Amino acid sequence: MPRTDSVSLRAVAFVAFTCLCLIAMDVWEGWRARAVQLKEVEVAASNLSRAAAQDVEDTITQSDMALLGIVERLESEGTDALPMSRLRRMMIMRVGQLKYLNGLFAYNERGECITSSIQTISSYPNIVDREFFTFHKTHTDPGPHIGAPVRSRISGKWILPISRRVDHADGSFAGIAVATINIDYFEDFYSSLNIGQAGAIAMVLDNGTMIVRRPYDDSFIGKDVRKSTLYQTYRAHGPDGVYTSPSTQDGVVRIFSYRRVDQYPLFVAAALSKDESLSQWWRETLVHSAGVGLLVAAIGFFGLRLTMQIRLRAHAETELIATQQALTNANKTLQRLAMQDGLTGLANRRQFDMTLDEEFARAARLHSALAVIMIDVDYFKQYNDLYGHVAGDDCLRAISHAIQNLMSVHGGCVVARYGGEELAIVLSGKDALDPLAVAERIGRAVANLHITHAGSVRGFVTVSAGVASLTPACRQPSDLVQLADKGLYAAKATGRNRALYGRQPGEPCPH
């Protein structure tokens, strides 16, 4: 290559390298900043879920402490007028202290309210049909039970019921004590958290029932979310974790952090919008990248300007080299096509003959092994008559590919299309020592294709093969082909789908 062109290339390479280094540094720095930003978002989401879980735990624990007092009084003091009056005052006081409580209630074994913290109504609806009442009636577990959110039959508001079983002295079911928490409390608390415009917070029972979600929507309360990605991830990887996924509720891609409440069967998830979290990073990256882009453009412009004249001097020579290379490639392609069958991609008859002549001369000179296998597709005319020539071509291609794949593990062999549906293989070296075994493997490989053939007695496409190996009596390559053809005709005459030698021991080679 002329010195001017070499100098031009080095100059272009230097300019390109400099520009690429600047771009790579900018990309790396931007990607690193993005990773840092996402990590900070994950930490923020984890802190939010931890705070929300702690608030839920504290809220339920304080409500449950009130229930413990109610149960203890009912079981120890009974339901006479005086104890009930004291219990009612205690309930009213506790609801005044715990602002998130909708009310405290005590029910007998028939679901009838025997006292409550609410003083403004004279009669209470029966709760015998409520899930939490049925649960305690059928379970002796003295611990708290968190029911699914329901609408209060007194106020009409959404409430979360926390309940405990009350027993008679003999251990039989005496009723329940219930604390109802306003769902509005959680809505207000979640609204006070900074989660952005597209963030979300949700509280879900272990059984997949949604308690509350921000953005708030009545339709989400009590919804079954067991098929959501959040619930599936929690069940598979709980009790806490962080992941990124589109929300099944609104499709927004968020970074989720979920955490199970330690003492109770529910979990809380906080999710921050990925796009919203990366908005500042995008702004800073665009500004920084714009500056780097201008710098790269300036370096590229002046650098390439300086090398333009050098490149012009070498242009004519480059075109000449390209033309020569194209001509060389075209010649190689033509040479390859001249030796290749257009339908099957195998070697054609010309290449087969050339290879056979060369290998025959070498085998005769070195007294090494050489064999020829002639293969014919059984009942191929009937196949074309039944399925058409296009299907026949597809069949030949499939068989050719199967044989080519099988023979690819054998060195020193050529697979060729001899003519029509007839294929031929030249085997040299150690593979030529047992060509019949090779031919039988080919027959099995073709049969295993299970190409349907209604015109064949076997119902699928098979091949027959004739085999011939080099002997001192064979004086020219055509002797091997003639012997292999003889074996092929014998294979077809004896039932097809088999391979036979074309020359039996003691039989003279054709002349």
NUBAPA-160711 format. One record per residue (C-alpha): z negated, x negated, y; chain; residue number from 1. Coordinates in pm, whole numbers, m for minus. Layout:
<recs>
Z|X|Y|A|NUM
...
</recs>
This chain:
<recs>
0|0|0|A|1
81|m136|349|A|2
m205|m277|549|A|3
m159|m12|822|A|4
m208|269|575|A|5
m514|100|427|A|6
m667|65|772|A|7
m584|429|844|A|8
m753|545|527|A|9
m1066|342|597|A|10
m1084|479|950|A|11
m1042|839|829|A|12
m1298|778|556|A|13
m1548|642|809|A|14
m1501|938|1044|A|15
m1525|1183|754|A|16
m1831|1011|612|A|17
m2005|1017|949|A|18
m1929|1387|998|A|19
m2035|1475|643|A|20
m2364|1287|687|A|21
m2440|1481|1005|A|22
m2352|1811|837|A|23
m2549|1724|522|A|24
m2855|1631|727|A|25
m2830|1955|922|A|26
m2789|2161|604|A|27
m3078|1982|435|A|28
m3305|2025|734|A|29
m3210|2392|768|A|30
m3264|2457|397|A|31
m3598|2276|405|A|32
m3708|2483|704|A|33
m3600|2797|520|A|34
m3804|2701|213|A|35
m4108|2634|433|A|36
m4062|2968|607|A|37
m4035|3156|276|A|38
m4343|2979|144|A|39
m4535|3084|454|A|40
m4415|3442|402|A|41
m4536|3433|40|A|42
m4876|3310|159|A|43
m4887|3583|425|A|44
m4795|3849|167|A|45
m5064|3716|m69|A|46
m5323|3731|208|A|47
m5221|4088|290|A|48
m5243|4201|m73|A|49
m5581|4028|m108|A|50
m5714|4198|206|A|51
m5579|4537|97|A|52
m5723|4496|m255|A|53
m6062|4397|m114|A|54
m6063|4700|115|A|55
m5979|4933|m176|A|56
m6249|4775|m392|A|57
m6511|4805|m117|A|58
m6411|5165|m43|A|59
m6425|5277|m405|A|60
m6745|5080|m476|A|61
m6930|5242|m186|A|62
m6803|5584|m292|A|63
m6913|5514|m648|A|64
m7260|5408|m530|A|65
m7294|5751|m372|A|66
m7186|5910|m703|A|67
m7444|5705|m894|A|68
m7716|5849|m673|A|69
m7587|6203|m726|A|70
m7565|6164|m1105|A|71
m7912|6007|m1124|A|72
m8068|6296|m930|A|73
m7886|6565|m1126|A|74
m7986|6414|m1461|A|75
m8345|6338|m1363|A|76
m8437|6627|m1127|A|77
m8217|6907|m1255|A|78
m8052|7183|m1053|A|79
m8350|7376|m917|A|80
m8343|7487|m557|A|81
m8561|7213|m410|A|82
m8389|6916|m577|A|83
m8052|7067|m493|A|84
m8152|7104|m128|A|85
m8255|6737|m111|A|86
m7934|6636|m291|A|87
m7721|6830|m44|A|88
m7888|6657|253|A|89
m7827|6320|89|A|90
m7459|6409|35|A|91
m7413|6511|398|A|92
m7579|6189|515|A|93
m7358|5970|292|A|94
m7039|6141|408|A|95
m7151|6082|766|A|96
m7200|5713|689|A|97
m6874|5669|496|A|98
m6609|5801|733|A|99
m6329|5768|478|A|100
m6492|6027|249|A|101
m6345|6375|252|A|102
m6651|6504|71|A|103
m6907|6469|m210|A|104
m6934|6741|m476|A|105
m7131|6828|m787|A|106
m6988|7063|m1052|A|107
m7143|7218|m1362|A|108
m6988|7219|m1708|A|109
m6782|7530|m1618|A|110
m6613|7362|m1322|A|111
m6818|7554|m1067|A|112
m6942|7375|m755|A|113
m7323|7369|m749|A|114
m7357|7172|m424|A|115
m7148|6965|m183|A|116
m7148|6785|150|A|117
m6931|7056|308|A|118
m7132|7321|494|A|119
m6851|7523|649|A|120
m6746|7729|346|A|121
m6935|7975|134|A|122
m6735|7953|m191|A|123
m6560|7668|m367|A|124
m6254|7680|m594|A|125
m6308|7615|m964|A|126
m6185|7268|m1080|A|127
m6181|7325|m1455|A|128
m5802|7260|m1449|A|129
m5827|6928|m1263|A|130
m5736|6616|m1460|A|131
m6056|6433|m1371|A|132
m6271|6726|m1489|A|133
m6088|6738|m1823|A|134
m6122|6361|m1857|A|135
m6502|6362|m1829|A|136
m6534|6668|m2049|A|137
m6355|6483|m2329|A|138
m6485|6130|m2264|A|139
m6848|6018|m2277|A|140
m6781|5702|m2076|A|141
m7045|5701|m1798|A|142
m6837|5479|m1569|A|143
m6632|5592|m1269|A|144
m6291|5753|m1319|A|145
m6017|5724|m1059|A|146
m5787|6022|m1080|A|147
m5435|6069|m952|A|148
m5412|6177|m586|A|149
m5421|6555|m539|A|150
m5419|6802|m252|A|151
m5763|6935|m168|A|152
m5799|7305|m240|A|153
m6040|7324|51|A|154
m5871|7126|331|A|155
m5515|7100|196|A|156
m5516|6723|259|A|157
m5418|6453|11|A|158
m5727|6303|m146|A|159
m5810|6039|m406|A|160
m6082|6169|m645|A|161
m6350|5929|m777|A|162
m6573|6094|m1036|A|163
m6856|6035|m1283|A|164
m6981|6239|m1579|A|165
m7318|6419|m1569|A|166
m7500|6473|m1900|A|167
m7775|6704|m2020|A|168
m8085|6546|m2167|A|169
m7932|6572|m2515|A|170
m7620|6383|m2402|A|171
m7393|6687|m2388|A|172
m7156|6748|m2101|A|173
m7332|6895|m1796|A|174
m7063|6858|m1532|A|175
m6933|6592|m1293|A|176
m6999|6435|m955|A|177
m6693|6379|m738|A|178
m6626|6174|m425|A|179
m6294|6248|m255|A|180
m6141|5980|m33|A|181
m5895|6079|238|A|182
m5553|5931|173|A|183
m5519|5928|553|A|184
m5779|5649|558|A|185
m5553|5414|365|A|186
m5255|5516|577|A|187
m5446|5428|894|A|188
m5569|5099|749|A|189
m5222|4994|635|A|190
m5078|5092|973|A|191
m5316|4842|1136|A|192
m5171|4552|933|A|193
m4885|4349|1081|A|194
m4610|4370|819|A|195
m4309|4401|1052|A|196
m4065|4686|1087|A|197
m3936|4670|729|A|198
m4254|4565|548|A|199
m4430|4782|293|A|200
m4772|4820|134|A|201
m4846|5030|m172|A|202
m5145|5123|m387|A|203
m5065|5218|m748|A|204
m5277|5326|m1043|A|205
m5249|5127|m1366|A|206
m5072|5426|m1525|A|207
m4788|5397|m1272|A|208
m4894|5674|m1031|A|209
m4835|5594|m663|A|210
m5145|5663|m450|A|211
m5013|5578|m104|A|212
m4737|5369|52|A|213
m4643|5243|394|A|214
m4396|5349|533|A|215
m4586|5673|477|A|216
m4410|5965|310|A|217
m4576|6261|137|A|218
m4311|6254|m133|A|219
m4434|5911|m252|A|220
m4792|6030|m316|A|221
m4844|6097|m685|A|222
m4492|5969|m769|A|223
m4432|5806|m1108|A|224
m4316|5447|m1040|A|225
m4331|5309|m1393|A|226
m3957|5230|m1384|A|227
m3982|5033|m1060|A|228
m3944|4654|m1053|A|229
m4290|4625|m897|A|230
m4464|4810|m1179|A|231
m4263|4638|m1453|A|232
m4344|4296|m1304|A|233
m4713|4386|m1274|A|234
m4731|4500|m1637|A|235
m4547|4190|m1758|A|236
m4712|3923|m1542|A|237
m5032|4073|m1393|A|238
m5296|4071|m1260|A|239
m5144|3904|m954|A|240
m4818|3739|m858|A|241
m4540|3691|m605|A|242
m4169|3768|m649|A|243
m3860|3858|m445|A|244
m3653|4166|m525|A|245
m3478|4467|m370|A|246
m3716|4762|m347|A|247
m3640|5048|m584|A|248
m3766|5288|m315|A|249
m3532|5195|m26|A|250
m3322|4895|m142|A|251
m3465|4651|115|A|252
m3501|4294|m21|A|253
m3867|4203|13|A|254
m4108|3927|m86|A|255
m4372|4111|m291|A|256
m4729|4001|m358|A|257
m4933|4223|m589|A|258
m5300|4200|m684|A|259
m5512|4404|m923|A|260
m5839|4543|m793|A|261
m6102|4360|m1000|A|262
m6329|4645|m1104|A|263
m6089|4939|m1105|A|264
m5762|5039|m1281|A|265
m5527|5005|m987|A|266
m5339|4738|m793|A|267
m5218|4683|m440|A|268
m4886|4531|m335|A|269
m4786|4393|5|A|270
m4418|4327|74|A|271
m4252|4158|371|A|272
m3882|4196|444|A|273
m3699|3876|355|A|274
m3434|3923|625|A|275
m3692|4009|886|A|276
m3906|3709|789|A|277
m3608|3475|816|A|278
m3477|3614|1146|A|279
m3641|3345|1359|A|280
m3525|3076|1116|A|281
m3171|3212|1145|A|282
m3180|3197|1525|A|283
m3310|2841|1531|A|284
m3068|2731|1259|A|285
m2768|2880|1437|A|286
m2858|2708|1764|A|287
m2920|2375|1591|A|288
m2608|2404|1377|A|289
m2398|2491|1679|A|290
m2508|2167|1848|A|291
m2440|1964|1534|A|292
m2103|2138|1497|A|293
m2001|2041|1850|A|294
m2106|1681|1786|A|295
m1913|1670|1458|A|296
m1608|1823|1625|A|297
m1616|1561|1901|A|298
m1653|1272|1655|A|299
m1382|1414|1435|A|300
m1140|1475|1721|A|301
m1165|1129|1876|A|302
m1185|952|1542|A|303
m880|1126|1402|A|304
m696|1075|1730|A|305
m745|701|1699|A|306
m616|691|1344|A|307
m321|925|1395|A|308
m73|652|1485|A|309
m173|445|1185|A|310
m129|742|956|A|311
214|821|1100|A|312
336|472|1007|A|313
239|526|645|A|314
369|883|629|A|315
718|799|513|A|316
590|579|231|A|317
339|844|126|A|318
614|1104|101|A|319
823|871|m110|A|320
533|803|m346|A|321
462|1176|m371|A|322
823|1247|m453|A|323
826|980|m721|A|324
505|1113|m869|A|325
641|1468|m873|A|326
951|1346|m1051|A|327
741|1159|m1306|A|328
527|1464|m1367|A|329
835|1682|m1404|A|330
982|1441|m1658|A|331
657|1440|m1853|A|332
651|1818|m1848|A|333
1011|1841|m1966|A|334
943|1588|m2241|A|335
639|1785|m2353|A|336
829|2115|m2346|A|337
1113|1959|m2545|A|338
864|1885|m2822|A|339
673|2213|m2808|A|340
744|2557|m2947|A|341
745|2810|m2664|A|342
596|3100|m2861|A|343
309|2938|m3050|A|344
240|2626|m2847|A|345
271|2417|m3166|A|346
503|2121|m3211|A|347
865|2231|m3258|A|348
1111|2142|m3535|A|349
1235|1836|m3346|A|350
891|1683|m3312|A|351
815|1766|m3676|A|352
1125|1580|m3795|A|353
1052|1280|m3575|A|354
692|1262|m3688|A|355
785|1300|m4054|A|356
1041|1016|m4031|A|357
791|785|m3864|A|358
504|865|m4102|A|359
733|844|m4407|A|360
848|495|m4311|A|361
493|381|m4244|A|362
359|531|m4569|A|363
640|370|m4772|A|364
577|36|m4605|A|365
196|40|m4639|A|366
182|239|m4965|A|367
m50|489|m4790|A|368
m86|863|m4843|A|369
149|1118|m4687|A|370
184|1491|m4754|A|371
373|1793|m4622|A|372
250|2155|m4627|A|373
504|2434|m4575|A|374
350|2769|m4478|A|375
514|3112|m4465|A|376
364|3443|m4347|A|377
368|3694|m4633|A|378
571|4015|m4581|A|379
643|3920|m4221|A|380
967|4119|m4204|A|381
775|4431|m4307|A|382
514|4347|m4039|A|383
786|4339|m3771|A|384
939|4662|m3905|A|385
601|4837|m3896|A|386
453|4705|m3573|A|387
745|4570|m3371|A|388
850|4221|m3269|A|389
596|4196|m2985|A|390
316|4250|m3234|A|391
490|4005|m3466|A|392
485|3743|m3193|A|393
114|3808|m3132|A|394
51|3774|m3505|A|395
234|3438|m3519|A|396
38|3313|m3218|A|397
m294|3415|m3374|A|398
m208|3245|m3705|A|399
m87|2932|m3524|A|400
m404|2907|m3318|A|401
m620|2952|m3627|A|402
m435|2674|m3811|A|403
m438|2449|m3504|A|404
m814|2496|m3464|A|405
m873|2422|m3832|A|406
m654|2110|m3827|A|407
m801|1978|m3502|A|408
m1077|1810|m3703|A|409
m821|1619|m3907|A|410
m683|1300|m3757|A|411
m322|1201|m3807|A|412
m172|1546|m3859|A|413
101|1745|m3681|A|414
123|2126|m3699|A|415
469|2257|m3616|A|416
667|2577|m3613|A|417
945|2498|m3862|A|418
1144|2815|m3795|A|419
1092|3191|m3779|A|420
756|3269|m3943|A|421
749|2935|m4126|A|422
506|2660|m4021|A|423
490|2300|m4139|A|424
217|2035|m4138|A|425
245|1657|m4178|A|426
m73|1502|m4320|A|427
m135|1129|m4322|A|428
m430|908|m4402|A|429
m722|1031|m4611|A|430
m640|1399|m4543|A|431
m315|1353|m4735|A|432
m508|1265|m5052|A|433
m589|1631|m5122|A|434
m333|1843|m4935|A|435
m376|2139|m5171|A|436
m740|2179|m5061|A|437
m629|2167|m4698|A|438
m363|2433|m4764|A|439
m618|2659|m4937|A|440
m854|2629|m4639|A|441
m567|2730|m4414|A|442
m503|3035|m4631|A|443
m867|3140|m4607|A|444
m873|3084|m4230|A|445
m572|3313|m4183|A|446
m713|3578|m4417|A|447
m1040|3571|m4222|A|448
m850|3681|m3910|A|449
m828|4026|m4077|A|450
m499|4114|m3905|A|451
m414|4461|m4036|A|452
m87|4478|m4233|A|453
m9|4810|m4398|A|454
301|4658|m4557|A|455
100|4399|m4751|A|456
m56|4475|m5088|A|457
m380|4329|m4954|A|458
m385|4538|m4636|A|459
m403|4236|m4405|A|460
m189|3938|m4311|A|461
m191|3640|m4552|A|462
11|3323|m4591|A|463
162|3132|m4881|A|464
187|2754|m4884|A|465
376|2485|m5067|A|466
241|2131|m5087|A|467
414|1799|m5153|A|468
272|1446|m5141|A|469
442|1108|m5125|A|470
541|952|m5458|A|471
744|636|m5532|A|472
1033|860|m5652|A|473
1066|1023|m5308|A|474
1329|818|m5128|A|475
1356|1005|m4799|A|476
1155|1248|m4583|A|477
1369|1546|m4680|A|478
1246|1500|m5040|A|479
893|1594|m4927|A|480
1017|1900|m4737|A|481
1227|2009|m5036|A|482
929|1971|m5272|A|483
699|2159|m5036|A|484
960|2438|m5011|A|485
970|2454|m5388|A|486
593|2498|m5397|A|487
618|2766|m5127|A|488
876|2963|m5327|A|489
658|2933|m5637|A|490
355|3061|m5441|A|491
551|3363|m5320|A|492
690|3428|m5669|A|493
345|3428|m5826|A|494
184|3684|m5594|A|495
160|3520|m5249|A|496
m161|3437|m5063|A|497
m192|3105|m5244|A|498
m93|2739|m5224|A|499
93|2547|m5498|A|500
228|2197|m5543|A|501
607|2175|m5537|A|502
616|1900|m5796|A|503
421|1905|m6120|A|504
306|1579|m6283|A|505
599|1417|m6465|A|506
862|1620|m6284|A|507
1127|1407|m6110|A|508
1160|1405|m5733|A|509
1479|1572|m5603|A|510
1767|1343|m5504|A|511
</recs>
